[in-house]
Amino acid sequence: MRQALADWKLTAADRGDAVLVAAELLTNAHRHAGGPRRLSVDHSGSVLRIAVTDGSPTPPRLGEHRAERIGGHGVFIVDCLAQCWGTRPEGEGKTVWADLALSPQSHGPHREDDAPPG
């Protein structure tokens, strides 16, 4: 994941948020759904989609956040960092996805790999 984000030349801040969201989604799949089956990351323009598929049909839920509590912050963190997030059925399980808005520096026309040859 880190390599893909670096290859796409995302900013350090965007990479950090993406790694944190992916870690939270993967951890939730491990703790509550028998483990992740697939992680996918898609970069399209100004949005990065991170999706984790697991074998449980039970969707995550955003409960009341208590900062003093140890653990239980994963969905809260995803909700805070993602532009939007949700679930969709996947076979007998589900996919939990999160869309992160990328900073203009990560998708702007000034990127070296977008520069015209010359």
C-alpha positions in Angstrom: 0.0 0.0 0.0 2.7 2.4 0.9 4.5 1.7 -2.3 1.4 2.3 -4.4 0.8 5.6 -2.7 4.4 6.7 -3.2 4.2 5.6 -6.9 1.2 7.8 -7.4 3.2 10.7 -5.9 0.6 11.5 -3.2 1.6 14.0 -0.6 3.0 12.8 2.7 -0.2 13.9 4.5 -2.5 12.1 2.0 -0.3 9.0 2.3 -0.5 9.1 6.1 -4.2 9.4 6.2 -4.6 6.6 3.6 -2.4 4.3 5.6 -4.2 5.0 8.8 -7.7 4.4 7.2 -6.5 1.2 5.6 -5.0 0.0 8.9 -8.3 0.7 10.7 -10.4 -1.1 8.1 -8.1 -4.1 8.1 -8.0 -4.2 11.9 -11.8 -4.1 12.1 -12.0 -6.9 9.6 -9.5 -8.9 11.7 -11.2 -8.2 15.0 -14.9 -8.5 14.0 -15.2 -10.4 10.8 -12.7 -13.3 10.8 -10.0 -11.4 8.9 -9.7 -9.5 5.7 -10.1 -11.3 2.4 -9.0 -8.4 0.1 -7.7 -4.9 0.2 -8.1 -2.7 -2.8 -6.9 0.9 -3.4 -8.1 3.0 -6.3 -6.8 6.4 -7.2 -8.9 8.5 -9.6 -8.4 12.2 -9.8 -9.0 13.9 -6.5 -10.3 10.8 -4.6 -8.6 7.8 -3.2 -10.8 4.8 -2.4 -9.7 2.2 0.1 -11.8 -0.9 0.3 -11.5 -4.0 2.6 -13.6 -7.1 2.0 -14.3 -9.7 4.7 -16.5 -12.7 5.3 -19.1 -11.1 7.7 -22.3 -9.5 6.5 -22.5 -7.4 9.6 -21.7 -3.8 8.8 -19.6 -1.6 11.1 -21.4 1.0 13.0 -20.4 4.4 14.2 -21.2 4.5 17.9 -20.8 7.2 20.4 -17.1 8.1 20.6 -15.4 8.2 24.0 -11.9 9.6 23.8 -10.9 8.1 27.2 -11.8 4.6 26.1 -9.0 2.2 25.1 -9.8 0.9 21.7 -13.0 1.2 19.8 -11.9 4.3 17.8 -11.5 2.7 14.3 -14.8 3.7 12.7 -14.6 7.1 14.3 -11.2 7.6 12.8 -12.4 6.5 9.4 -15.4 8.8 9.7 -13.2 11.7 10.6 -10.7 11.2 7.8 -12.9 10.0 4.9 -15.0 12.2 2.7 -17.5 9.5 2.8 -17.6 5.7 3.6 -20.0 2.8 3.6 -20.5 -0.9 3.0 -21.8 -3.0 0.2 -22.6 -6.8 0.2 -19.9 -9.0 -1.2 -20.9 -12.7 -1.5 -21.7 -13.8 2.0 -19.6 -11.0 3.5 -19.2 -7.3 2.8 -16.8 -4.6 1.5 -16.2 -1.6 3.7 -15.0 1.3 1.6 -13.7 4.8 2.4 -13.2 7.7 0.0 -10.5 10.2 0.9 -10.3 13.6 -0.7 -6.8 14.2 -2.0 -5.0 17.5 -1.6 -4.5 19.5 -4.8 -0.8 18.8 -4.6 -1.5 15.0 -5.0 -3.6 15.4 -8.1 -2.8 18.8 -9.6 -1.4 19.4 -13.1 2.1 20.2 -11.8 3.0 16.6 -11.0 6.1 15.4 -12.8 4.4 12.4 -14.3 1.7 14.6 -15.9 4.2 17.1 -17.5 4.3 17.1 -21.3 7.4 15.6 -22.9 9.9 18.2 -23.9 
